[in-house]
Amino acid sequence: MSDRYFQDDDIICRVAQEGILIAGGGVASLLQTSHPKVGQGVHDHSYTFDDPTARLRNTMGWVYTVVFGTKEEADRLSAIVTRMHDKVTGPGYQANDPELQVWVASTLFAVAAQLYQRLFGKFTPEELEEYYQQSKIYATILGCPEDRMPATYPEFREYYARMVNTLKINDASRYVADGVLHPKKLPWFMRPGLIPIRLITYGMMPPPIREQYGWKWNLFREIQFHLLMEFLALVYPRLPKRVRTLPRDFYLHQIRKMLRNRAFDKPRLKVSSRAA
């Protein structure tokens, strides 16, 4: 029997191994916080603004551990996340609320599927169904009952469209978005990389949510976005696989180092109400 939840030929592994998905992190993050309860929780409890690199490491490390780590590693880290989320409560929100877990998991799947297909080509309906079913683990491993998730990919599409068109973001969500897209404590040498990340975030964000965030979007920016995506689709898939998977290997190595330290099971940091 395998000691992992997924094997390398599973679609979720094929997608999650690609380092370019980090470029879609802003889209997923700000889609999550467009839910007013998630936005308020992140505003009240997250350490994102104090240490954005640690936030990226912990989020990506959790995703990579769930998909590529052993079951023991994935379960242990997810149990730590769940205990941390138990403390993320406030007026009208609780991070371990299944409603919020479903939304967070949905954004992780939707953004990854969208970005991957832009670079590597469309999935078949059967592949999308398989990938969606596998992606449910982003919620269920944190304790969300599976029956709270849309049962099939077509049902997911209905749920996702309804959420995108009905969510009403709040001031906390806008504050978080400004901190994510314009972090004040990011090391100077990483700041130029935010320029294409912001463009990808603006371009991939569903228009109803983008408009509520108040981001400037015009024909010029739309052309820039499409040119960037065409460039990435031309160049990125042709890079050696070893290069494309470096972020996965790096962050998984970092998480495994932490897991070897038993003190890691008793986290003291304030945390986000997002997925990790």
C-alpha positions in Angstrom: 0.0 0.0 0.0 1.2 3.5 -0.8 2.2 5.8 2.1 1.0 8.9 0.1 -2.5 10.1 -0.6 -1.6 10.6 -4.3 0.8 9.1 -6.8 2.9 10.9 -9.4 0.6 10.0 -12.3 -2.4 11.5 -10.5 -3.6 14.8 -12.1 -3.3 16.7 -8.8 0.4 15.8 -8.7 0.9 16.8 -12.4 -0.6 20.2 -11.7 0.8 20.9 -8.2 4.4 20.1 -9.2 4.5 23.2 -11.4 6.3 26.1 -9.7 4.5 28.6 -11.9 1.4 28.1 -9.8 3.0 30.3 -7.2 2.4 33.1 -9.6 -1.3 32.4 -9.2 -1.0 32.6 -5.4 -2.2 36.2 -5.3 -5.4 35.3 -7.3 -6.2 32.3 -5.0 -5.4 34.3 -1.8 -7.5 37.3 -2.7 -10.3 35.2 -4.0 -10.3 33.6 -0.6 -10.4 36.9 1.2 -13.1 38.2 -1.1 -15.4 36.2 1.2 -16.1 38.7 4.0 -15.7 36.2 6.8 -12.3 35.0 5.5 -11.2 38.6 4.8 -12.1 39.6 8.3 -10.3 36.6 9.8 -7.1 37.3 7.9 -7.3 41.0 8.8 -7.6 40.2 12.5 -5.2 37.2 12.8 -2.8 36.9 9.9 1.0 37.4 10.1 1.1 38.0 6.3 2.1 41.6 6.6 4.7 41.0 9.2 6.5 38.2 7.4 5.2 37.6 3.8 8.0 35.2 2.9 7.0 32.9 5.9 3.4 33.1 4.8 4.3 31.9 1.3 6.6 29.2 2.7 3.9 27.8 5.1 1.1 27.9 2.5 3.0 26.3 -0.3 4.7 23.9 2.2 1.2 22.7 3.3 0.0 22.2 -0.3 3.1 20.3 -1.3 3.0 18.2 1.8 -0.6 17.2 1.3 0.0 16.3 -2.3 3.5 14.9 -2.3 4.4 14.1 1.3 3.7 10.9 3.2 0.3 10.4 4.8 1.9 10.8 8.2 3.5 14.1 7.1 0.3 15.4 5.5 -1.9 14.4 8.5 0.5 15.8 11.1 0.9 19.1 9.3 -2.8 19.4 8.7 -3.6 18.7 12.3 -1.3 21.6 13.3 -3.1 23.8 10.8 -6.4 22.8 12.2 -5.3 23.6 15.8 -4.0 27.0 14.7 -7.3 27.7 12.9 -9.2 26.8 16.1 -7.9 30.0 17.5 -8.9 32.1 14.5 -12.3 33.3 15.7 -14.1 36.6 15.9 -17.5 38.2 15.4 -19.3 36.2 12.8 -16.4 34.0 11.7 -14.5 30.8 12.6 -11.7 29.6 10.4 -12.7 25.9 10.7 -16.2 26.7 9.6 -17.0 24.1 6.7 -18.5 27.0 4.7 -15.1 28.7 4.6 -13.1 25.5 4.2 -15.2 24.7 1.1 -14.6 28.2 -0.4 -10.8 28.1 0.3 -10.4 24.6 -1.2 -12.5 25.7 -4.2 -10.2 28.7 -4.9 -7.1 26.5 -4.8 -8.6 24.1 -7.3 -10.1 26.8 -9.6 -7.0 29.0 -9.9 -4.6 26.1 -10.3 -6.8 24.5 -13.0 -7.2 27.8 -14.8 -3.5 28.7 -14.8 -2.3 25.2 -15.7 -4.7 25.0 -18.7 -3.5 28.4 -20.0 0.0 27.1 -20.1 -0.3 23.4 -21.0 -3.7 23.1 -22.8 -7.2 22.2 -21.9 -8.2 19.3 -19.7 -10.9 16.9 -21.0 -14.2 16.9 -19.0 -13.1 13.6 -17.5 -9.8 15.0 -16.4 -11.4 18.0 -14.8 -13.8 15.7 -12.9 -10.8 13.6 -11.7 -8.8 16.6 -10.7 -11.7 18.2 -8.8 -12.4 15.0 -6.9 -8.7 14.8 -5.9 -8.7 18.5 -4.9 -11.4 18.0 -2.3 -8.6 16.9 0.0 -7.7 20.6 0.6 -10.9 20.8 2.6 -11.4 17.3 3.9 -7.9 16.9 5.4 -8.6 19.9 7.6 -11.8 18.3 8.9 -14.4 19.5 6.4 -17.1 16.8 5.8 -16.8 15.7 2.2 -20.6 16.0 1.7 -20.2 19.8 2.2 -18.3 20.0 -1.1 -20.1 20.1 -4.4 -20.4 16.4 -5.4 -19.3 16.7 -9.0 -17.3 19.1 -11.2 -20.5 20.4 -12.9 -22.0 21.1 -9.5 -18.7 22.8 -8.5 -19.0 25.1 -11.5 -22.5 26.1 -10.4 -21.3 26.7 -6.8 -18.3 28.7 -7.9 -20.2 30.9 -10.3 -22.8 31.6 -7.7 -20.1 32.6 -5.1 -18.2 34.8 -7.6 -21.4 36.7 -8.5 -22.8 37.1 -5.1 -19.9 37.7 -2.7 -19.8 41.2 -1.2 -16.2 42.1 -0.1 -15.7 44.4 2.8 -13.1 46.9 3.9 -11.1 44.1 5.6 -10.8 42.3 2.3 -9.6 45.5 0.6 -7.0 46.1 3.3 -5.7 42.5 3.0 -5.5 42.9 -0.8 -3.4 46.0 -0.6 -1.1 44.3 1.8 -0.7 41.3 -0.4 -0.1 43.2 -3.6 2.0 46.0 -2.1 3.8 44.4 0.9 5.9 46.9 2.8 8.2 44.3 4.4 9.0 42.2 1.4 12.8 42.1 0.8 13.8 44.7 -1.8 15.3 42.1 -4.2 11.9 40.4 -4.4 9.8 43.5 -5.2 10.4 43.6 -9.0 8.8 40.1 -9.2 5.6 41.6 -7.9 5.0 43.5 -11.2 4.1 40.5 -13.3 2.4 38.8 -10.2 0.1 41.8 -9.9 -0.7 41.7 -13.6 -1.6 38.0 -13.3 -3.7 38.6 -10.3 -5.6 41.4 -11.9 -6.1 39.5 -15.2 -7.1 36.1 -13.7 -9.5 37.5 -11.0 -13.2 37.1 -12.0 -14.5 40.5 -13.1 -17.2 40.8 -10.4 -14.5 40.4 -7.7 -11.9 42.6 -9.5 -14.4 45.4 -9.8 -15.2 45.2 -6.1 -11.6 45.4 -5.2 -11.5 48.6 -7.2 -8.5 47.6 -9.4 -7.8 49.6 -12.5 -8.5 47.4 -15.6 -8.5 48.7 -19.1 -7.6 47.6 -22.7 -3.9 48.3 -22.2 -3.7 46.1 -19.1 -5.7 43.4 -20.8 -3.3 43.4 -23.7 -0.3 43.3 -21.3 -1.9 40.4 -19.5 -2.6 38.3 -22.6 0.9 38.9 -24.0 2.4 37.8 -20.7 0.3 34.6 -20.6 1.2 33.9 -24.2 4.9 34.3 -23.4 4.6 32.0 -20.4 2.7 29.4 -22.4 5.5 29.5 -25.0 8.5 29.4 -22.7 7.5 27.8 -19.4 6.5 24.3 -20.5 9.8 24.0 -22.4 11.9 24.5 -19.3 13.4 21.3 -17.8 11.1 19.6 -15.4 13.8 19.8 -12.7 13.7 23.6 -13.0 9.9 23.8 -13.0 9.7 21.7 -9.8 12.4 23.5 -7.8 9.8 25.4 -5.7 8.1 22.2 -4.7 11.4 20.6 -3.7 12.5 23.6 -1.8 9.4 24.2 0.2 8.8 20.5 0.9 12.4 20.3 2.2 11.7 23.3 4.5 8.5 21.8 5.9 10.2 18.5 6.5 12.9 20.2 8.4 10.3 21.9 10.6 8.4 18.6 11.1 11.6 17.0 12.5 11.4 19.6 15.3 8.8 18.4 17.7 8.3 21.9 19.0 6.7 22.7 15.6 3.6 20.8 16.8 3.0 23.7 19.2 2.9 26.7 16.9 2.9 30.1 18.6 2.5 32.4 15.6 -0.7 34.2 14.8 -2.1 32.7 11.7 -4.4 33.3 8.7 -7.8 31.9 8.3 -6.8 30.7 4.9 -5.7 27.2 3.9 -2.4 27.1 5.8 
